[in-house]
């Protein structure tokens, strides 16, 4: 509680004493809460409880009180006696009164170590009679929110790499009309030779794991439907037998196992017929459309065939050029292919990066801790896959981690230009945090989805905005300096210490300094001293900072404290 003295104009007076020659206003009492003042969200709120003792303000007098924060004048407030004229706050003469003054002023760096003073004048009948003797009622401003690390978290765009991928090997056997036996000429076809060679190589390749082989037989859509159904099943059977013979010849043990085979007779292949018809380049479009209408308008196989045979020239063409393609068995080998090992990926990224596809490159970058190696690989991907936003975004993310913020920003903008995406929006928001553009950062982050990185970045902005409860929530469960700072500012210094001790800042200068503040707020002198010593040992600049930091004001005369900072 501070008491105010008044001095008569043109007469000298000593602050803090009562000047008996002033009869209009006697000593007032001031209590500032909090004191020291505190900066939150770029502003300082000043709250002063003013007490007018009994008979302190003359009935016909008025007083204009102006708080001064250093050189900055806050809003004035006027009080008047019960018989004075004017629009001031009326103070009764005999009982006196109380008034709570509040004002909010934009923070200035000078406020950290300046005093909150009271000045003003006392008037009667409109004429200034006395000056209120300036008095310090509070010293300095706590600026702990400024300790926030203004660095956001960036997101790397994920790869779609799969070490093991399902693959297929395909072969086809064609048959004569009404037949299911496999001709020798078919075994000389390229796809059959390639299948045999693939089976031989697969046997010695540990990265190929054959899972199943499906053989499907088909018949062309002419002739009796029942016979065609049987014929397609027979073709599936002979296709299977042929595949097993190829496997035996190639010495492939897995493909020689009958247990992995399945056969299906699909009957008359109308879907295949329509597909082959559309792909044909010799028949004119009108004839094609007519044939398709016949197929679609006749429900039974017999009706469709009858209608087609009535179109003699067309049917002759189909019988010669289309139907033979449908008399077949299809052999599909399903297998798992294991890709490159981590070591192979890393080696190829150096010796022959063109061997790797986009997903492999993006994944390989994640195998490195070294940021320069990550950057090298992401740049390779960016150069080869310019149509995909992910490489540019990830180049930017690494540059951001290397504190090359302007270069990172250009890459994020490039990535978002390739494809508007939440990942790059988050990263541009992180850039805006570093640049100090909080409005832009909020706009970008509100478009960036709900990732943990985006939430963290909002938490950084929450601290700067003075929203500490939201900051604690948004900064997530990861132990970070900013999380500890938010907890401290939100009134939980013990949680802040626990968070710091579990973070990478447990033994950094800023970590020790924050723990010193937490100790001061809990009146733990020994902890304060020990942590402050550690902070200064790590970074000598903290000595000067601690000397003027209003967090430690009540220890300003403490010998253990002054021994550290002076």
C-alpha positions in Angstrom: 0.0 0.0 0.0 1.4 3.4 -1.0 0.4 6.7 0.5 0.1 9.9 -1.6 1.2 13.4 -0.5 0.1 16.7 -1.9 2.1 19.8 -2.5 0.9 23.3 -2.9 1.9 25.0 -6.2 5.3 26.8 -6.1 6.2 25.2 -2.8 8.8 22.4 -2.4 7.7 19.2 -0.8 9.2 15.8 0.0 7.4 12.7 -1.6 5.7 10.6 0.9 5.1 13.3 3.4 2.0 15.3 4.2 2.0 19.0 3.3 -0.1 20.7 5.9 -0.6 23.8 3.7 -2.8 21.8 1.4 -6.3 21.7 2.8 -8.1 20.5 -0.3 -6.8 16.9 -0.6 -5.1 14.8 2.1 -3.0 11.6 1.8 -4.5 8.9 -0.5 -3.6 5.2 -0.4 -2.8 3.2 -3.5 -2.7 -0.6 -4.0 -1.6 -2.0 -7.4 -2.7 -5.5 -8.3 -0.6 -7.2 -9.5 2.6 -5.5 -8.6 5.0 -5.7 -10.5 2.7 -5.2 -13.5 2.5 -8.0 -16.0 2.6 -8.0 -19.8 0.2 -10.3 -21.5 -0.8 -10.4 -25.2 1.2 -7.3 -26.1 -0.4 -5.1 -23.5 -0.2 -4.2 -19.8 -3.2 -3.9 -17.7 -3.0 -1.5 -14.7 -5.4 -2.0 -11.8 -5.1 0.4 -8.8 -7.3 0.5 -5.8 -7.5 4.1 -4.6 -8.6 4.8 -1.0 -9.8 8.2 0.1 -9.6 8.3 3.9 -12.3 10.2 5.9 -12.3 13.9 5.2 -9.5 13.6 2.7 -11.2 15.4 -0.2 -12.6 18.9 0.4 -16.3 19.1 -0.3 -15.8 21.8 -3.0 -12.6 20.5 -4.5 -11.8 18.2 -7.4 -8.7 16.1 -8.1 -7.5 14.8 -11.5 -5.2 11.8 -11.0 -3.0 10.6 -13.8 -1.0 7.4 -13.6 2.3 7.5 -15.5 4.1 4.4 -16.6 7.5 5.8 -17.3 7.0 8.5 -19.9 3.6 7.1 -20.9 0.6 8.8 -19.4 -2.4 6.5 -18.8 -5.9 7.7 -18.9 -6.7 10.3 -16.1 -9.5 10.0 -13.7 -11.3 12.8 -11.9 -12.7 12.9 -8.4 -14.8 15.6 -6.8 -16.1 16.5 -3.4 -19.8 16.2 -2.6 -20.5 20.0 -3.2 -18.2 20.5 -6.2 -19.6 20.9 -9.7 -18.5 18.7 -12.6 -18.7 15.2 -13.9 -16.1 13.5 -11.7 -16.4 10.6 -9.4 -18.0 11.9 -6.2 -16.2 11.2 -2.9 -18.2 11.8 0.3 -16.4 14.1 2.7 -17.0 12.3 6.0 -16.8 8.6 5.2 -14.3 9.0 2.3 -14.4 6.3 -0.4 -12.7 3.8 -2.6 -12.3 3.6 -6.4 -10.8 0.9 -8.6 -8.9 2.3 -11.5 -8.1 0.2 -14.6 -6.5 0.9 -17.9 -4.8 -1.1 -20.6 -1.8 0.2 -22.5 0.2 -1.3 -25.4 3.4 -2.8 -24.1 6.7 -1.0 -24.7 10.1 -2.4 -24.0 10.8 0.5 -21.6 8.0 -0.7 -19.3 10.1 -3.7 -18.0 12.2 -1.4 -15.8 10.2 1.7 -15.3 8.0 2.8 -12.4 4.3 3.3 -12.2 3.9 6.8 -10.8 0.9 8.9 -9.7 0.7 12.6 -10.7 -2.2 15.0 -11.0 -3.7 18.3 -9.8 -6.2 19.6 -7.3 -8.7 22.3 -8.2 -11.3 24.5 -6.6 -14.0 26.3 -8.6 -12.2 25.4 -11.8 -8.8 26.8 -10.7 -5.8 24.6 -10.1 -4.7 25.1 -6.6 -2.3 22.2 -5.8 -0.2 19.5 -7.6 -0.3 15.9 -6.5 3.3 15.1 -5.5 4.6 12.3 -7.8 5.0 9.0 -6.1 6.0 5.6 -7.2 3.3 3.0 -6.5 4.8 0.0 -8.4 8.1 -0.9 -9.9 8.5 -2.5 -13.3 6.7 -5.0 -15.4 7.0 -8.8 -15.7 7.6 -9.7 -19.3 8.0 -13.5 -19.0 5.7 -14.2 -22.0 8.4 -12.8 -24.2 10.5 -15.9 -23.4 8.4 -17.8 -25.9 10.3 -19.6 -28.6 8.9 -18.1 -31.8 9.6 -21.1 -33.9 6.8 -23.3 -35.1 6.7 -27.0 -36.0 6.7 -27.9 -39.7 5.2 -31.0 -41.3 6.9 -33.4 -43.7 4.6 -34.8 -46.3 4.3 -38.5 -45.9 5.6 -41.1 -48.4 3.4 -44.0 -49.6 6.3 -46.4 -49.6 5.4 -50.1 -49.0 8.2 -52.5 -48.5 6.1 -55.5 -49.6 3.7 -54.9 -52.5 1.3 -57.3 -54.1 2.1 -57.9 -57.7 0.9 -60.2 -60.6 2.4 -62.1 -63.4 0.1 -62.7 -66.4 0.0 -65.3 -69.2 -2.6 -66.3 -71.7 -3.3 -69.5 -73.7 -5.5 -69.3 -76.8 -7.5 -72.3 -78.1 -9.1 -73.4 -81.3 -12.9 -73.3 -81.6 -14.6 -75.9 -79.4 -11.2 -77.2 -78.2 -9.5 -77.2 -74.8 -6.2 -78.9 -75.6 -3.1 -76.7 -75.5 -1.3 -76.6 -78.8 2.5 -76.8 -79.0 2.5 -73.5 -81.0 1.0 -71.7 -77.9 3.9 -72.8 -75.8 6.2 -70.9 -78.2 4.4 -67.6 -77.7 6.4 -64.8 -76.0 4.2 -64.5 -72.9 4.5 -68.2 -72.2 8.3 -68.0 -72.6 8.5 -64.9 -70.4 6.4 -66.7 -67.8 8.7 -69.7 -67.8 11.8 -67.4 -67.4 10.0 -65.4 -64.6 9.3 -68.7 -62.8 13.0 -69.7 -63.0 14.2 -66.3 -61.7 11.5 -66.2 -59.0 12.8 -69.5 -57.5 16.2 -67.9 -56.7 14.9 -64.5 -55.8 14.2 -64.2 -52.1 12.2 -61.1 -52.6 9.5 -62.9 -54.6 6.9 -64.9 -52.6 4.3 -66.5 -54.8 0.9 -66.6 -52.9 -1.6 -68.0 -55.4 -2.2 -68.8 -59.1 -5.6 -68.4 -60.5 -6.5 -69.9 -63.9 -9.8 -68.7 -65.6 -11.2 -70.3 -68.7 -13.4 -68.5 -71.2 -15.5 -69.4 -74.3 -16.5 -67.2 -77.2 -20.2 -66.3 -77.3 -21.3 -68.7 -80.1 -22.5 -72.3 -79.8 -24.6 -73.8 -77.0 -24.3 -72.1 -73.7 -24.1 -75.3 -71.6 -21.3 -76.7 -73.8 -19.4 -73.4 -73.6 -19.7 -73.5 -69.8 -18.1 -76.9 -69.8 -15.5 -75.9 -72.4 -14.4 -72.9 -70.3 -13.9 -75.1 -67.3 -11.9 -77.6 -69.4 -9.7 -74.7 -70.6 -9.1 -73.6 -67.1 -8.0 -77.1 -66.2 -5.6 -77.4 -69.2 -4.3 -73.9 -68.5 -3.5 -75.0 -64.9 -1.8 -78.2 -66.1 0.3 -76.2 -68.6 1.4 -73.7 -65.9 2.4 -76.5 -63.6 4.5 -78.1 -66.3 6.2 -74.7 -66.9 6.9 -74.5 -63.1 8.4 -78.0 -63.1 10.6 -77.1 -66.1 11.7 -73.9 -64.3 12.3 -75.8 -61.1 10.0 -73.5 -59.2 8.8 -75.4 -56.1 6.1 -73.0 -55.1 4.4 -72.8 -58.5 4.6 -76.7 -58.7 2.4 -77.0 -55.7 -1.1 -77.8 -56.8 -2.5 -76.4 -53.5 -1.9 -72.8 -54.5 -4.0 -73.1 -57.7 -7.6 -72.3 -58.3 -9.5 -72.8 -61.5 -12.7 -71.0 -62.7 -14.8 -71.6 -65.8 -16.4 -68.3 -66.7 -18.5 -69.5 -69.7 -19.2 -67.3 -72.6 -17.2 -64.1 -72.3 -19.7 -61.3 -73.3 -17.8 -58.6 -71.3 -14.6 -59.6 -73.1 -16.5 -59.7 -76.4 -17.7 -56.1 -76.0 -14.2 -54.9 -74.9 -12.5 -56.6 -77.9 -15.2 -55.2 -80.2 -14.6 -51.6 -79.1 -10.9 -52.1 -79.5 -11.2 -53.3 -83.0 -10.1 -50.8 -85.7 -11.5 -52.5 -88.8 -15.2 -52.6 -88.2 -17.1 -49.4 -88.6 -18.7 -47.8 -85.6 -22.3 -48.3 -86.9 -21.8 -52.0 -87.1 -20.1 -52.1 -83.7 -23.1 -50.2 -82.2 -25.5 -52.6 -83.8 -23.8 -55.6 -82.5 -23.7 -54.1 -79.0 -27.4 -53.4 -79.1 -28.1 -56.9 -80.1 -26.1 -58.2 -77.1 -27.8 -55.8 -74.7 -31.4 -56.3 -75.9 -31.4 -60.1 -75.9 -31.4 -61.8 -72.6 -30.5 -65.4 -73.5 -27.3 -66.6 -75.1 -29.3 -68.4 -77.8 -31.2 -65.3 -78.8 -28.1 -63.2 -79.0 -26.3 -65.8 -81.2 -29.3 -66.1 -83.5 -29.5 -62.4 -84.0 -25.8 -62.1 -84.7 -25.9 -65.0 -87.2 -28.7 -63.2 -89.1 -26.1 -60.4 -89.7 -24.1 -62.7 -92.0 -21.3 -60.5 -93.0 -20.9 -59.1 -89.6 -21.0 -62.5 -88.0 -18.4 -63.8 -90.4 -16.1 -60.9 -89.5 -16.6 -61.6 -85.8 -16.0 -65.3 -86.2 -12.7 -64.6 -87.9 -11.3 -61.6 -85.9 -13.0 -61.3 -82.6 -14.2 -64.7 -81.3 -10.7 -66.3 -81.5 -9.4 -63.8 -79.0 -12.0 -64.9 -76.5 -11.2 -68.7 -76.6 -8.6 -68.6 -73.9 -7.4 -69.3 -70.4 -5.9 -66.5 -68.3 -3.2 -67.4 -65.8 -2.6 -64.9 -63.1 0.2 -65.4 -60.6 -0.2 -63.4 -57.4 2.9 -62.8 -55.5 4.4 -60.4 -52.9 7.4 -58.5 -53.9 9.8 -57.2 -51.2 11.5 -54.0 -52.2 14.9 -52.7 -51.4 16.3 -52.9 -47.9 17.0 -49.7 -45.9 20.7 -50.1 -46.7 20.1 -50.7 -50.4 17.8 -47.6 -50.5 20.5 -45.5 -48.9 23.2 -46.8 -51.2 21.1 -46.2 -54.3 20.3 -42.7 -53.2 24.0 -41.9 -53.5 25.2 -44.2 -56.3 22.2 -44.3 -58.6 19.2 -42.3 -57.4 17.4 -42.8 -60.7 16.9 -46.4 -59.6 14.4 -45.2 -56.9 10.9 -44.0 -57.5 9.3 -41.1 -55.8 7.9 -43.1 -52.8 11.3 -44.8 -52.3 13.1 -41.5 -52.3 10.7 -39.9 -49.8 11.0 -42.9 -47.6 14.8 -43.0 -47.9 15.1 -39.5 -46.6 13.4 -40.5 -43.4 16.2 -43.1 -42.8 18.6 -40.2 -42.1 18.9 -38.1 -39.0 21.4 -35.7 -40.7 19.4 -32.8 -42.1 21.9 -32.3 -45.0 21.3 -35.9 -46.1 17.6 -35.5 -45.9 17.8 -32.3 -47.9 20.0 -34.0 -50.6 17.4 -36.7 -51.2 14.4 -34.4 -51.1 16.1 -32.2 -53.7 16.6 -35.2 -55.9 12.9 -36.0 -55.6 12.0 -32.4 -56.3 14.1 -32.4 -59.5 12.6 -35.6 -60.8 9.0 -35.3 -59.7 8.1 -31.6 -60.2 4.4 -32.4 -60.5 4.1 -33.6 -56.9 4.0 -31.1 -54.1 5.6 -33.3 -51.5 9.3 -33.0 -52.5 9.2 -29.2 -52.5 7.3 -29.1 -49.2 9.8 -31.4 -47.6 12.8 -29.5 -49.0 11.2 -26.4 -47.3 10.7 -28.3 -44.0 14.4 -29.2 -43.8 15.4 -25.7 -44.7 13.1 -24.4 -41.9 14.8 -26.8 -39.4 18.1 -25.4 -40.6 16.8 -21.8 -39.7 16.8 -20.9 -43.4 13.3 -19.5 -43.1 13.2 -17.3 -46.2 14.3 -20.2 -48.4 11.9 -22.5 -46.7 9.0 -20.1 -47.3 9.7 -20.1 -51.1 9.5 -23.9 -51.1 6.3 -24.0 -49.1 4.7 -21.5 -51.5 5.9 -23.5 -54.5 4.4 -26.7 -52.9 1.1 -25.1 -52.2 1.1 -23.7 -55.7 1.4 -27.2 -57.1 -1.4 -28.4 -54.9 -3.3 -26.5 -52.3 -2.8 -28.6 -49.2 -3.0 -28.5 -45.4 0.6 -29.5 -44.8 2.1 -26.6 -46.7 -0.4 -24.2 -45.1 0.8 -25.3 -41.7 4.4 -24.8 -42.7 3.6 -21.3 -44.1 1.9 -20.6 -40.8 5.1 -21.6 -39.0 7.0 -19.2 -41.2 4.6 -16.4 -40.3 5.2 -17.1 -36.6 8.9 -16.5 -37.1 8.2 -13.4 -39.2 6.0 -12.0 -36.4 2.8 -11.8 -38.4 0.4 -13.4 -36.0 -2.7 -12.5 -38.0 -1.4 -14.2 -41.1 -0.2 -17.2 -39.0 -3.7 -17.6 -37.5 -5.3 -17.4 -41.0 -3.0 -20.1 -42.4 -3.2 -22.4 -39.4 -7.0 -22.3 -39.4 -6.8 -23.7 -42.9 -4.2 -26.4 -42.0 -6.3 -29.1 -40.5 -5.8 -30.7 -37.1 -2.3 -32.2 -37.0 -0.2 -32.1 -33.8 2.1 -29.6 -35.5 -0.7 -27.3 -36.3 -2.0 -27.5 -32.8 1.5 -26.8 -31.4 1.8 -23.7 -33.7 -1.5 -22.4 -32.4 -0.2 -22.9 -28.9 2.8 -20.6 -29.7 0.3 -18.0 -30.9 -1.8 -18.5 -27.8 1.1 -17.6 -25.6 1.7 -14.4 -27.5 -2.0 -13.6 -27.4 -2.1 -14.2 -23.6 -4.4 -17.2 -23.9 -2.5 -19.5 -21.6 -5.1 -22.1 -20.9 -5.6 -22.7 -24.6 -1.8 -22.6 -25.0 -1.4 -25.5 -22.5 -4.0 -27.5 -24.4 -2.7 -26.8 -27.9 0.9 -27.4 -27.1 0.0 -31.1 -26.6 1.6 -33.8 -24.5 5.2 -33.4 -25.8 7.5 -31.9 -23.2 8.8 -28.6 -24.7 10.1 -25.3 -23.4 6.9 -23.5 -24.8 4.7 -26.1 -23.0 6.5 -25.4 -19.7 6.3 -21.6 -20.3 2.5 -21.9 -20.9 2.0 -23.9 -17.7 4.0 -21.3 -15.8 2.0 -18.4 -17.2 -1.2 -20.3 -16.5 -0.4 -20.5 -12.8 1.2 -23.9 -12.5 4.9 -23.5 -11.9 5.5 -27.0 -10.5 4.1 -28.5 -13.7 6.4 -26.2 -15.7 9.4 -27.5 -13.9 8.3 -31.1 -14.5 7.9 -30.4 -18.2 11.3 -28.7 -18.5 13.0 -31.6 -16.7 11.5 -34.0 -19.3 12.3 -31.9 -22.3 15.4 -31.4 -24.4 15.8 -28.0 -22.5 16.4 -29.7 -19.2 20.0 -28.6 -19.1 19.9 -25.6 -21.4 20.3 -22.0 -20.3 16.7 -21.1 -21.1 15.5 -24.2 -19.3 17.4 -23.4 -16.1 16.2 -19.8 -16.3 12.6 -20.8 -16.6 13.0 -23.1 -13.6 14.5 -20.2 -11.7 11.4 -18.1 -12.4 9.2 -21.0 -11.3 11.2 -21.3 -8.1 10.8 -17.5 -7.5 7.0 -17.8 -7.9 7.0 -20.6 -5.3 9.3 -18.8 -2.9 11.9 -21.5 -3.2 15.1 -19.5 -2.8 17.6 -22.4 -3.0 16.0 -23.6 -6.2 16.0 -20.1 -7.6 19.7 -19.6 -6.8 20.8 -23.0 -8.1 18.9 -22.8 -11.4 20.0 -19.2 -12.0 23.6 -20.1 -11.4 23.2 -22.9 -14.0 21.6 -20.7 -16.5 24.3 -18.0 -16.2 27.0 -20.7 -16.4 25.5 -21.8 -19.8 24.9 -18.3 -21.1 26.4 -15.3 -19.3 23.8 -12.9 -20.8 21.3 -14.2 -18.3 23.1 -12.4 -15.5 22.1 -9.0 -16.8 18.6 -10.3 -17.7 18.0 -11.6 -14.2 19.2 -8.3 -12.6 16.4 -6.4 -14.3 13.8 -9.2 -14.4 10.8 -8.2 -12.2 10.1 -11.9 -11.6 13.0 -11.6 -9.0 12.1 -8.1 -7.6 11.4 -9.3 -4.1 14.8 -10.9 -4.0 16.6 -7.7 -5.1 18.1 -7.2 -1.7 18.7 -10.9 -0.9 22.4 -11.6 -0.5 22.3 -15.0 -2.2 20.5 -13.5 -5.2 22.7 -10.4 -5.5 25.8 -12.5 -5.3 24.8 -14.1 -8.6 23.7 -11.1 -10.6 26.1 -8.4 -9.5 
